[in-house]
Amino acid sequence: MRPSTAREASSGPGTAMTLAGLTLLRPWWLAALPVVVALALYAVRRAAPLGDWGREVDPALMDYLSRSGAVLGGRRGANLAAGLCAGGLVLALSGPAVERRDTGSFRNLDETILVLDLSRSVAEGGNLQAMREAAAAVAEAAGTRPVALVVYAGDAYLAVSPTTDRDSLGTTLFALDADTVPDRGSHPERGIALAARTLAESGVIAADVVLISDGDGIGEAALREAAAIRARGWRLDTLFVPATKPLPPGAPKPDPGPLQRLAAAGGGTSATITTADPVIAQVSAPTAQHLAAGGYGVVAFADLGRWLLALAALPALLLFRRSA
């Protein structure tokens, strides 16, 4: 097994959220909605022509004053129309969208890479069987999307190229042991870098890199590689492997802290192999959500915002109404 070479790919950052059955491609615009509502209510209240005088003055006299031009009418209706128009614009800009029917055809643009620590502290002192099972659970959560396997200790190797064959991947996973990687040591940054090169070669848009380790060897180099993963629009999640047997002489004590910092640098989630649900939930998210998070929402979703813009223009027509 040899590390693969790099090839450039591009993607961009983005966010999306699901609300009432619709996915909002630009949800941050909703922050402007309370401001618009408050300003509209204030404008409507201030637009009354005479305030409480309308209840105090004789109706016949008020009617005469209005017909003679002595009392100017307020713009309550116009301000309400402007508020409705502004609220509609905000909702349109938030990007309500529905998933395209052909999103499944883009699953090859969304990959998951498992990066497994096979250093002595994990392979001999950690729970290797539980680590295999956690990796298999993550692979199953990826659904029909391709999954690759990277293993590392003193160096990193691509054990399984991106594949949708879960049986083949499972066979390799459960064959891993302390002798799989001949190089002694623990260099997670090499495993992360190899995962990034593999993703670049595949030309993927969205990706989850899941590092399963006891936290040994994570330093500035690994944090830089994690930040590079995030900068490409991908994410790095981590799973902690606690020790269940006596550690080999000289092996460091397992520590989840470095893995939590690594996940934060990679824009991902950190958990343990016994409570891996938060990471599995991220990996199992639909391809459409992964593409939207990578800044390619237009590929997976049909944006309904343009139609909301047309509806928002209807109240604006009232602003052009001429008084008799």
N, C-alpha and C positions, 0 to 999 in steps of 0.2 A: 504494500500500500504506500502510495506517495502523495504528498500534498499537491493539490491542483494549482494551476496558474490562474491569474486574475484576468477579468475582462470587465470593462466599464458597463454600468447600468445606472439608470437615473430614476429617481422618484422624489416625491415631495411630501412635506408634512401636511397633516390635515386632521380635522376632528369631525365627528358626527355623533348624533344621539338619536334614539328611537323614542317617540312620544305619540301615544294614542294610535299606534299602528302605522305611523308615518316616520320616516327617517329624516331628521333635520341635518342638512349638509353644512349649514353655517349657523349653529345654534347660538353663537355668541350675540347675534343680532337681537335675540329675545331680551337681552339686558336693557335695550332701549324702549321696550314696550311699556314698563311702568312709568317711565318719564313722559312718554307720549300721552298716556292716559291721564296723568296728573296735570299736564299742561292743557289738555283738551277740557277737562273739568273746570279748571281755573278760568279758561277763556270763556266757556259757556256761562259761568256764574257772573263774570264781569261784564257780559254783553247785555244784560238786562237794561232797558232804557231809563227807567226811573226807580228801580228797586221796589221798596214797599209803598211808594207813592201810588202805584197802580191800584192798591186796595183802599187807599184813603180818599182819593179824589172821586167825585161823583162820576159814574160811568158815562153819562151823557156829556158832561163837561170834558172828560178825557177824550171821548170820541170826537168832539168838536175841535179840541186842541190838536189832535192827531191829523184831522182832515185839513186844518188850516196851516199845518207845517210847524206849529209851535213846539211840538214834541217830536223828536227824531227817533225813529225806530231803532232798536238794538240789532246786533248781528249774531244773535244767539244761534239761529239755524245755520248761518254760514260758518261759524266757529265749530259747530258740531260736525258739519260736513268735512271741514279741514282735518279735524281730529280723526274721523273715521278713515279718511284717505291716508293720513300718516300712519295709523295703526295697520292698515292693509299693506302699506309699503314695507313696514318692519316685518310683518309675517311673511311677505314674499321674499324679502332678502334673507330670511332665516333658512330658505332652501328646503321647504317640504318636498319630499320625493318618495317615489315607490320603486321597489326593486325591479329591474328589468327581467323579463322572463328568461333571457339567454345568459344570465350571470354565471351559471354553472360551466359554461364553455370557457370561462376565464380562470378556472381553478388552477391551471398550470402556471399562472402568474402569482400564485399564493402558495408558498412552501413553508414547511416546518423542518428545522434542523435540530436534532438532539446532539448535545455535546456532553459526553460522559467522561468523568474523571476516573481513570483506572490506575491512579498512583497507589502506592502500597498502603497508605493510610485508609483508603476507601476499599480497595480490593481485598485487603487482609484484615483490616480492623473495622471497616464499616459493614453495613448490611447490603452486600452485593446483590442478593436475591431481591430484596425490596427495591433496590435501585433499578434493576431490570424491569420489575413489574411496574414501577412508576413511569419508566420510559415507554413501556408498551402501552400504558394507559394514555399517555400524551399522544402517541402515534395514532391510537384509535380515535382520539378526540379530533384529530385533523381530518377525519372523514375521507373523502375521495381525493384530497389534495396530496401532492408528493411529499414524502418525508425522507430525509437523509440522516445518516449517522456518522458523527465524528467522535473519535476516542483520543484521549491524550493522557500523557504522564509527563515524561521528560520531553517528548515531542508529540506532535498531533498527526493523525492519519484519518483519511476519509474511508471509513469501514464499509459504508453503503452509500452509493450515489442516490440522488433523489429518485424515489420509486413510489408507485402506488401498490406494490405487491407487499401486503402486510405479512403474509406468511414467510416470505424470504427475509424480511426485516426482523420478524420475531425469532427466526432461527438464528440469525446472527446475534441478536441481543442476548439470548439465553446461552450462547456459546462463549460470551465474554468472561474472562477471568484475569487473575493477576499476571499471567504471562502473555496476554494479548499484545500489550505495548512493551517492547523490549527496553525502551529508554527509561532509566530511573529518574525520579524527580517529579515536579508538579508545575507545569507551565500552562495555566488556563488561557493566558493571552494568545498562545499559539493555536489552541483549539478554537477560540472565538475568531481569530484572524482567518483560519482555514474555512470556518463556516461562512464568513463574509465573502471570501473568494468564491466559494461554491455557489452562493446565491447570485453573485455578480455574473458568473458564467451562465447561470440559468436564465438571466435577464428578468428576474421576478420583480414585481411591483410591491407586493406585500409579503412579509415573512415573520415568523416567530422562531427565534433561536432560544432553545431551552437548555441551560447549563445545569447539570446535576453533579454536585460536588459536596465535599465537606468543608469547603472554604479555604483550603490550603493553597498558597501561592498567589492569591489575589492581591495585586499591588497596583501601582500607578499604570503599568503597561496594560494590565487587564482592563482598568477603568477607561483608558484611552480607546481601547478596542471596542468597549461597550458604547462609548460616546459616538464612535464612528458608525456603529450599527444603527444607533438612533438617528444620526444625521442622514442616513440613507432612506429614512422613512420606515425602517424595520423596527422590531422590538426585541429586547433580550429579557427573558424570564429566568429565574433561578429556583432550584429545588435543593434543599439542604439534606445531606445524608449524615445522620448521627452515628456515632460509634456504638456497636453492639457487642464487640469483642475486644480483648486487650490489643492495644495498638502495637505495631512493630517498634523495636527500639529506635529512638530518635525521631519518631513520627510526631508531628504537631497535633495538639488536641483540636478536634473539630470545632468550628466556630461559625455560626450563621450570620454574624455581623458583616463580614466582608461580602457575603452573597447578597445581603440586603442592599449594601452600597452599590454593588455591581448592577443589580436590577434597577435601582434608581437612576444610575448613569445611563442605562440602556432603555429607559422609558418603559420598563416592564414591571412585573409582579414577582415577589419573593414568597416562597412557602417551603414546606418540608415534604419529604416523600410520603409521610404518613397522612398529611393533610394537604394534598396537592390540588384540591378543588379550585382555588383561585386561578392557578396557572392553567388548569385544564379548561376552565370557563373561557379564558382568553383565547386559547388555541382553537376551541370548538366554535367560536363565533363564526357566523356565515361569511363566505368569501366576499359578499357585497360589503359587509362592514369592514373587513380587512382592507379592501381596496379603497374605500372612502377614507379610512384612517391614514392611508398612504398618499392621500391627495388625488386619488383617481376615482372620486365619486361619480363623475360623469360617465365612466365606463360601466358602472354597476347600477346606477339609479337614473330614473327619468325625473328631472327637476320640474315640479309643478309651480315654481315661483312665477314663471312668466304669465300663467293664467291668473294667479292672484293679483299681479300687477294690473291686469285688465279690469278685474273686479274693483280694485282700489281706485281706479280712475272714475268709476261711476259716481261716487259722492262728490268728486271734484267738479262734475258738471253743474252741481248746484251753485258753485261759486261764481259761475258766469251768468246766472239768471238775472235778468233785468227787472227792476221794480216798476210797477205800473205808474 
